[in-house]
Amino acid sequence: MTKSKQWQAGRRIDTQASSDEVLQTQKFNRQSARLEDEQASFSTEDINVLSRQANDEQIESSFEASSSHFGWRHILLFSLMVLIPIEMAMAIYTAFQQSIILAGIYTLCVVSALGWGGQFLIKEVLALRTLKNLEIRREQASRLLSSNQIGEAQSWLEPIFKKLPKGTVDEFQASLKSHYTDKEVLQLYEQSVLKTQDDAARAIISEYATTSALMVALSPMAITDMLAVLWRGVSLIEKLSKHYGVELGYRSRIKLYKLLAKQIVFVGATELLSDLAATSLGAELLGKLSARSAQGLSAGVFTARLGYKAMEICRPIPRLENKANFLTTFAKKLTNQLLKQN
């Protein structure tokens, strides 16, 4: 074989190798494009929902693990439940041997204590049932907001209408159409009846948060600041729960506080960044505030955020919009008020 033929043969081999590389590159590009399309099908909202569900499962499992643990506290409670009735029975028996009047006083005290304890337990059971029913109804509302069926939303709204004024209910019923789906009925309820309640709740949050900010700005002691924020926060939760018709007992309050802690501490890490961005007022405006006024501003924004979380939990429909706009407007209004105080 001559040199020219060898060169042509080598040229054919190189051309064939390069064509194979082109085919492999095209195949790789098609696979990459398909993977990108699959990844693009997951929106940011889907990813956020998955992360929230993962956080909820992790938190609920931690609560269940802590509640199922049997320790010294449960032994102490069981011992007290056994010893207290025995001690009361022995005290009444001894009193009967000494004096009928003394025995009557002891009996009256025991009966009064049992009556008060029974009333307290009944109230707690009813309050826990109310909070549990609220959670179930919120899950049903989430399902109905994506339903195209007709008729189920009306039965879902009946318990709510029993607590509303008759004029409000009649006005809402008059605006309904027979062809509205469950999703459209709930959207109409949220945009009309529930919007009025939400506006009143936002006014309550603004009032309590402003009071907390002013108390912290005017208080000279750190312990007073902490007590003021705690007091206003607890009072705010109580008022918002009553505003939405959620009666709270001792255990239901603890459960609601746990839900708030879960929302703020665990799930609220990413939301805190958005809240800070929403309430950022600029260095020029913040520079006009004194140190105490700046602390008051932070306490007021925290109280507003706490109230907004309580509002999300207590309202019958879980979805709540325009949070960033509310926090931004409130922060600017509160800053102007603190500047006047300076």
Backbone torsions as a table, in degrees:
resi	resn	phi	psi	omega
1	MET	NA	131.2	-179.4
2	THR	-75.8	170.5	-178.8
3	LYS	-65.5	-36.2	-179.7
4	SER	-66.5	-39.9	178.8
5	LYS	-67.2	-40.2	177.1
6	GLN	-61.3	-40.9	-179.3
7	TRP	-65.1	-40.9	178.4
8	GLN	-65.7	-37.8	178.1
9	ALA	-64.9	-44.7	177.2
10	GLY	-62.4	-34.6	179.1
11	ARG	-65.3	-39.3	179.2
12	ARG	-66.9	-37.8	178.9
13	ILE	-64.1	-44.0	179.6
14	ASP	-63.5	-40.6	180.0
15	THR	-64.7	-41.1	179.0
16	GLN	-65.2	-40.0	179.0
17	ALA	-65.0	-41.6	-179.7
18	SER	-65.9	-36.7	178.0
19	SER	-65.5	-36.9	176.2
20	ASP	-63.6	-40.6	178.5
21	GLU	-63.8	-38.6	178.6
22	VAL	-63.6	-41.8	179.0
23	LEU	-63.8	-42.1	178.3
24	GLN	-64.6	-38.8	178.9
25	THR	-64.8	-42.9	178.6
26	GLN	-63.7	-40.0	178.1
27	LYS	-63.9	-42.7	178.2
28	PHE	-63.3	-40.0	178.9
29	ASN	-64.4	-39.2	178.7
30	ARG	-65.4	-40.9	177.7
31	GLN	-64.9	-40.7	178.5
32	SER	-63.6	-41.7	179.2
33	ALA	-63.9	-38.9	178.8
34	ARG	-65.6	-40.4	177.5
35	LEU	-64.6	-40.1	178.4
36	GLU	-63.9	-37.9	178.0
37	ASP	-65.0	-39.7	178.5
38	GLU	-66.2	-39.8	178.3
39	GLN	-68.1	-34.6	-179.3
40	ALA	-69.8	-21.2	179.4
41	SER	-68.3	-20.4	175.1
42	PHE	-89.1	114.3	179.2
43	SER	-81.1	171.1	177.1
44	THR	-64.0	-34.4	179.5
45	GLU	-64.8	-40.5	178.5
46	ASP	-62.2	-41.8	179.5
47	ILE	-63.9	-41.3	178.2
48	ASN	-63.7	-39.4	178.9
49	VAL	-63.5	-43.7	178.8
50	LEU	-62.7	-40.9	179.2
51	SER	-66.3	-39.4	178.2
52	ARG	-65.2	-40.4	178.3
53	GLN	-63.9	-39.3	177.6
54	ALA	-64.1	-42.4	177.4
55	ASN	-63.2	-42.1	-179.4
56	ASP	-63.0	-43.4	179.2
57	GLU	-63.7	-40.1	179.6
58	GLN	-64.9	-41.7	-178.0
59	ILE	-70.6	-43.3	-179.8
60	GLU	-63.0	-39.1	178.2
61	SER	-65.0	-35.9	177.3
62	SER	-67.5	-38.4	176.6
63	PHE	-65.2	-43.9	-179.5
64	GLU	-65.7	-37.4	179.0
65	ALA	-65.4	-40.4	-179.7
66	SER	-70.5	-34.0	-178.2
67	SER	-77.9	-27.3	-178.7
68	SER	-84.5	-8.9	-178.7
69	HIS	-73.8	125.6	-179.7
70	PHE	-99.1	115.2	-176.2
71	GLY	-133.4	-161.3	-177.4
72	TRP	-65.6	-28.7	179.6
73	ARG	-63.7	-42.2	179.5
74	HIS	-68.9	-36.0	176.7
75	ILE	-63.8	-41.8	178.7
76	LEU	-63.3	-44.3	179.3
77	LEU	-63.5	-41.3	178.6
78	PHE	-64.9	-39.9	178.7
79	SER	-64.2	-41.9	178.5
80	LEU	-65.3	-38.2	178.6
81	MET	-64.4	-27.6	177.9
82	VAL	-86.2	-42.6	-173.5
83	LEU	-73.6	-38.9	-175.8
84	ILE	-62.8	-47.2	176.6
85	PRO	-62.6	-37.9	178.4
86	ILE	-63.9	-44.0	179.4
87	GLU	-64.0	-40.0	178.6
88	MET	-65.4	-42.2	178.8
89	ALA	-64.6	-41.2	178.7
90	MET	-66.7	-37.4	179.1
91	ALA	-66.0	-40.9	178.8
92	ILE	-67.5	-39.7	178.9
93	TYR	-63.7	-43.3	177.9
94	THR	-65.4	-38.5	179.5
95	ALA	-65.5	-36.7	177.8
96	PHE	-65.0	-33.1	178.5
97	GLN	-72.5	-27.6	-177.9
98	GLN	-90.5	-49.7	-175.0
99	SER	-158.7	138.1	178.5
100	ILE	-69.5	-36.2	179.8
101	ILE	-64.6	-45.3	178.3
102	LEU	-62.7	-39.0	178.1
103	ALA	-65.4	-38.0	177.8
104	GLY	-64.3	-39.3	178.2
105	ILE	-65.2	-44.0	177.9
106	TYR	-60.7	-44.1	-179.5
107	THR	-63.5	-41.3	178.1
108	LEU	-62.1	-41.3	178.3
109	CYS	-64.1	-42.1	-178.9
110	VAL	-66.4	-44.0	179.8
111	VAL	-64.1	-40.0	178.2
112	SER	-64.0	-42.5	179.1
113	ALA	-64.6	-41.3	178.6
114	LEU	-65.9	-39.6	178.3
115	GLY	-64.6	-44.2	178.6
116	TRP	-65.1	-41.6	179.1
117	GLY	-64.6	-40.1	177.3
118	GLY	-64.7	-41.9	177.5
119	GLN	-63.2	-39.6	179.0
120	PHE	-64.2	-43.6	-179.3
121	LEU	-65.1	-41.1	178.9
122	ILE	-62.7	-43.1	179.1
123	LYS	-63.1	-40.3	180.0
124	GLU	-66.6	-41.5	179.9
125	VAL	-63.0	-43.3	178.8
126	LEU	-65.0	-39.1	179.6
127	ALA	-67.2	-41.4	177.4
128	LEU	-64.8	-38.0	177.9
129	ARG	-64.9	-38.4	178.4
130	THR	-62.8	-44.6	179.7
131	LEU	-66.9	-38.1	177.8
132	LYS	-65.4	-42.1	177.5
133	ASN	-63.7	-34.6	177.6
134	LEU	-63.3	-42.7	178.8
135	GLU	-63.4	-41.3	179.1
136	ILE	-65.1	-42.5	-179.1
137	ARG	-67.6	-32.8	176.5
138	ARG	-66.6	-38.7	175.6
139	GLU	-64.7	-40.4	176.8
140	GLN	-64.1	-38.6	178.9
141	ALA	-64.0	-40.0	177.4
142	SER	-61.8	-38.4	178.1
143	ARG	-69.6	-41.4	-178.5
144	LEU	-68.3	-27.2	179.3
145	LEU	-68.8	-12.6	175.7
146	SER	-116.9	17.1	-177.9
147	SER	-102.5	139.7	176.8
148	ASN	-106.2	14.1	177.4
149	GLN	-82.6	176.0	-176.5
150	ILE	-128.7	132.9	171.3
151	GLY	114.4	-31.1	-175.3
152	GLU	-74.8	-30.5	-178.9
153	ALA	-65.6	-32.0	179.6
154	GLN	-63.6	-44.8	178.0
155	SER	-67.8	-30.3	177.6
156	TRP	-68.3	-32.4	-177.3
157	LEU	-83.3	-14.3	-175.4
158	GLU	-58.6	-47.0	178.4
159	PRO	-62.5	-30.5	178.9
160	ILE	-72.1	-39.8	-178.2
161	PHE	-66.7	-24.1	178.8
162	LYS	-66.6	-24.3	-178.8
163	LYS	-97.5	-3.5	-177.1
164	LEU	-100.1	157.1	175.3
165	PRO	-61.2	148.4	-176.2
166	LYS	-63.5	-35.1	179.4
167	GLY	-64.0	-39.3	178.5
168	THR	-65.3	-41.7	-179.9
169	VAL	-66.4	-43.4	-179.9
170	ASP	-63.7	-39.3	178.6
171	GLU	-65.0	-39.5	178.5
172	PHE	-68.5	-43.4	-179.7
173	GLN	-62.9	-33.7	179.9
174	ALA	-69.1	-26.3	-179.0
175	SER	-85.7	-6.2	180.0
176	LEU	-79.0	149.4	174.6
177	LYS	-117.5	150.8	-175.2
178	SER	-66.4	-24.8	-177.2
179	HIS	-91.3	3.0	-179.5
180	TYR	-68.1	134.7	174.5
181	THR	-80.4	171.7	179.1
182	ASP	-59.7	-38.8	178.6
183	LYS	-62.9	-44.1	-179.0
184	GLU	-68.7	-34.6	178.2
185	VAL	-65.7	-45.3	179.8
186	LEU	-67.9	-36.9	176.5
187	GLN	-63.7	-39.4	176.9
188	LEU	-65.6	-41.2	177.2
189	TYR	-63.0	-41.8	-179.1
190	GLU	-67.7	-36.7	-176.9
191	GLN	-82.3	-13.4	-178.4
192	SER	-115.9	-72.5	-174.7
193	VAL	-70.2	-51.2	-176.1
194	LEU	-68.8	-29.3	178.7
195	LYS	-62.7	-37.5	177.2
196	THR	-63.9	-42.7	176.9
197	GLN	-65.0	-40.0	179.7
198	ASP	-64.9	-39.4	178.1
199	ASP	-63.5	-41.5	177.0
200	ALA	-65.8	-37.7	178.0
201	ALA	-66.1	-39.0	177.2
202	ARG	-64.7	-36.0	176.3
203	ALA	-65.1	-38.9	176.7
204	ILE	-64.1	-44.5	179.6
205	ILE	-61.8	-44.6	179.7
206	SER	-61.7	-40.5	179.9
207	GLU	-64.3	-48.1	-177.5
208	TYR	-69.0	-40.1	179.8
209	ALA	-66.6	-38.4	177.3
210	THR	-64.3	-41.7	177.8
211	THR	-62.3	-43.1	177.7
212	SER	-61.1	-43.1	-179.4
213	ALA	-63.6	-43.5	-179.4
214	LEU	-67.7	-38.1	179.0
215	MET	-65.2	-40.9	178.4
216	VAL	-69.3	-38.7	-179.0
217	ALA	-66.9	-32.0	-177.8
218	LEU	-95.1	-12.8	-176.6
219	SER	-81.2	135.4	179.7
220	PRO	-89.7	-8.3	-173.6
221	MET	-117.8	142.0	-178.7
222	ALA	-69.8	-37.1	-179.4
223	ILE	-64.8	-34.4	176.8
224	THR	-66.7	-37.1	176.9
225	ASP	-60.9	-46.6	-178.3
226	MET	-62.8	-45.4	-180.0
227	LEU	-65.1	-37.1	-180.0
228	ALA	-65.6	-45.5	-179.9
229	VAL	-65.3	-41.1	179.1
230	LEU	-63.6	-45.6	-178.6
231	TRP	-63.3	-46.5	-178.9
232	ARG	-68.6	-34.4	178.6
233	GLY	-65.9	-45.3	178.8
234	VAL	-64.8	-43.3	178.7
235	SER	-63.0	-37.0	179.2
236	LEU	-64.5	-43.3	179.2
237	ILE	-62.8	-41.8	179.0
238	GLU	-61.2	-45.7	-176.5
239	LYS	-69.1	-38.5	179.0
240	LEU	-67.4	-38.6	178.7
241	SER	-64.3	-41.3	176.8
242	LYS	-68.1	-33.4	-179.9
243	HIS	-62.9	-36.5	179.3
244	TYR	-94.7	8.8	175.5
245	GLY	78.2	26.1	178.6
246	VAL	-104.5	107.5	178.9
247	GLU	-82.9	125.6	-175.4
248	LEU	-106.4	136.4	168.5
249	GLY	-106.7	-167.2	-177.9
250	TYR	-66.2	-52.1	-178.1
251	ARG	-67.3	-37.9	179.4
252	SER	-67.7	-32.6	174.1
253	ARG	-63.6	-45.8	178.7
254	ILE	-59.7	-41.3	-179.9
255	LYS	-65.7	-40.9	178.1
256	LEU	-65.4	-39.4	177.7
257	TYR	-64.9	-35.8	176.1
258	LYS	-64.9	-41.7	177.3
259	LEU	-62.3	-40.0	178.0
260	LEU	-65.7	-41.5	178.5
261	ALA	-63.0	-40.0	178.1
262	LYS	-63.3	-41.5	-179.3
263	GLN	-67.9	-43.5	-172.4
264	ILE	-81.8	-47.3	-172.2
265	VAL	-79.6	-47.8	-172.7
266	PHE	-88.5	-58.7	-175.8
267	VAL	-78.3	-24.9	-172.1
268	GLY	-81.2	6.7	-178.4
269	ALA	-64.8	-45.9	178.3
270	THR	-73.8	-33.7	179.5
271	GLU	-68.2	-28.4	179.9
272	LEU	-62.5	-37.4	178.2
273	LEU	-65.0	-42.5	178.3
274	SER	-67.6	-34.6	177.2
275	ASP	-65.9	-41.4	178.4
276	LEU	-64.0	-38.5	177.5
277	ALA	-68.6	-35.8	-178.8
278	ALA	-71.3	-32.3	-176.3
279	THR	-99.9	9.4	177.5
280	SER	-70.7	129.0	-172.4
281	LEU	-111.8	-2.8	-178.9
282	GLY	96.7	146.6	-177.0
283	ALA	-67.5	-32.7	-177.8
284	GLU	-65.8	-42.4	-179.2
285	LEU	-73.4	-40.7	179.4
286	LEU	-68.1	-28.1	179.6
287	GLY	-67.0	-19.5	179.0
288	LYS	-80.4	-13.3	-179.2
289	LEU	-86.6	145.6	173.8
290	SER	-78.3	174.8	-178.7
291	ALA	-63.9	-43.3	-179.9
292	ARG	-66.6	-38.6	179.0
293	SER	-67.4	-36.4	177.0
294	ALA	-65.4	-39.2	175.4
295	GLN	-64.5	-39.2	176.2
296	GLY	-63.1	-38.2	177.9
297	LEU	-62.9	-45.0	179.4
298	SER	-64.4	-39.8	177.8
299	ALA	-65.1	-39.4	178.7
300	GLY	-65.7	-42.1	178.9
301	VAL	-66.0	-39.3	177.9
302	PHE	-63.3	-43.7	178.4
303	THR	-63.3	-39.4	177.7
304	ALA	-64.3	-40.6	178.9
305	ARG	-67.3	-39.4	176.1
306	LEU	-61.9	-44.6	178.1
307	GLY	-63.9	-36.9	179.4
308	TYR	-66.9	-36.4	176.7
309	LYS	-67.1	-43.2	176.3
310	ALA	-61.9	-36.4	177.6
311	MET	-64.3	-41.2	178.8
312	GLU	-63.0	-36.6	-176.8
313	ILE	-77.9	-35.6	-173.8
314	CYS	-84.7	-24.4	-177.3
315	ARG	-73.0	149.6	-174.9
316	PRO	-68.6	-26.5	178.0
317	ILE	-107.7	123.7	-171.4
318	PRO	-68.3	-29.0	-174.9
319	ARG	-71.7	128.2	-179.9
320	LEU	-135.7	124.7	-174.2
321	GLU	-111.5	173.7	175.7
322	ASN	61.7	32.0	178.0
323	LYS	-68.9	-43.7	-177.7
324	ALA	-63.0	-40.0	179.0
325	ASN	-64.3	-39.7	179.5
326	PHE	-64.7	-45.2	-179.2
327	LEU	-65.9	-39.1	179.2
328	THR	-64.9	-47.4	179.5
329	THR	-62.4	-42.4	-179.3
330	PHE	-66.1	-41.8	-179.2
331	ALA	-63.3	-41.6	178.5
332	LYS	-66.4	-41.9	179.0
333	LYS	-64.1	-42.2	180.0
334	LEU	-67.4	-37.3	178.5
335	THR	-63.3	-43.8	177.8
336	ASN	-62.6	-37.0	179.3
337	GLN	-69.0	-38.6	177.6
338	LEU	-68.9	-33.8	176.2
339	LEU	-64.1	-36.1	176.3
340	LYS	-66.8	-35.5	178.1
341	GLN	-66.4	-34.3	178.4
342	ASN	-65.3	NA	NA
